[in-house]
Amino acid sequence: MNKGWIVFIKELGDALRDRRTLLRLLLPALLMGPLLLMALSGLIASFEERAERRELMAVGIEHAPTLKNFIERQTYTVKTAPADYEAQLRATTLLEPVMVVPADFEAKLLAGEAPTVEVVSDSANQRASGGVGAIKGLLWGFNRERASLTLAIRGVSTELLEPVDIEDRDLASVQARAARLTSIIPMFIIMAVLYGALTAALDSTAGERERGSLEPLLMNPAPHGAIVAGKWGAVALLGMAVALLASLSFVPAQWLLRSDSLQAMFQFGLGEVAAFWLLQIPLAAGLSAVLMALAIRSKTFKEAQASSTLVITAVSLAPMVGLLNPGGDAPWYLWVPGLAQNTLMLAVLKGETLRWAQVMPGVVIGLALTVVALFYVARSMRAAVAR
């Protein structure tokens, strides 16, 4: 243990001495929270601002004075759309959907026929598509009002139009509703763990071999297990440190939120930071060992970087499984590194209390990866000395 501690201090000192590499790791981790939340709150604030403006783009609204009167009574302002609105929607220079009213709107309405009103948008233009629901809501409201007036004139109760009262009841908590908007945060924390451990793992194995300092180290009388444990401890600690900084960055980032609704819903304090960090410990331990195992067989640092791309790709794609599966979280999610941490961190964001049955699969898998990978690294070092 004493020799392993000496190697740990040495590797940690080497990693901290490389200030340029540290800055490349720490700056993204510290800026991740503020930049992500600022971008997200800016997007939500823009939608809220558009809703508050209550403006509507239309073509041919002069042919439908009754519809225009209804829209203005809902405190909306009707504006004339540009002549080339279709081209602007495709080019995403126009960020509002357009309501197109036919010239025979009033004539068909008086004749008891249903005129066709188009709501034009471009599904590739997300900002424009976001306003389609508001226009459709106005048109549905106009339809209900016209139908109610028609029935009232004929002496028929307007309650026949709505024989069932509908009332929404949302079971989601405030934090769960916020998690729908902030579900990308766990993925950034997972990538922080990976990139925090990546450079140190490659440098302490393939990097030392390329510099010619690994073989002299292995010739020391210290057990190879102690050397491997010391190197792994420094790598895992750096991964966990970067993850902790990334989690902490989201706490002051809440002060920069522009959206009042998101600021009211998003609750991220020191309790969530601690939960996030504890969930990353098994992942940091396992990933550090796996990266060292991939790099120990490489002769150069660049070769080790190429080998690590498989781990980077697998870890970055794992959280996407939950997004692509509409059936909800499956029990096997908790046994997949990366996906398990993403699932549990989302539960923390929703304000749910984690059970040991949920946490233990990730701990078991992290421990198994650590033991197997470190055993492989130690055996590879012994083989290198034997040669």
Secondary structure, 3 states (H helix, E strand, C coil): CHHHHHHHHHHHHHHHHCHHHHHHHHHHHHHHHHHHHHHHHHHHHHHHHHHHHCEEEEECHHHCHHHHHHHHHCCCEEEECCCCHHHHHHCCCCCCCEEECCCCHHHHHHCCCCCCCEEECCCCCHHHHCCHHHHHHHHHHHHHHHHHHHHHHCCCCHHHHCCCCCCCCCCCCHHHHHHCCCCCHHHHHHHHHHHHHHHHHHHHHHHHHHHCCHHHHHCCCCCHHHHHHHHHHHHHHHHHHHHHHHHHCHHHHHHHCCCHHHHHHCCCCHHHHHHHHHHHHHHHHHHHHHHHHHHHCCCCHHHHHHHHHHHHHHHHHCCHHHHHCCCCCCHHHHHCCCHHHHHHHHHHHCCCCCCHHHHHHHHHHHHHHHHHHHHHHHHHHHHHHHC
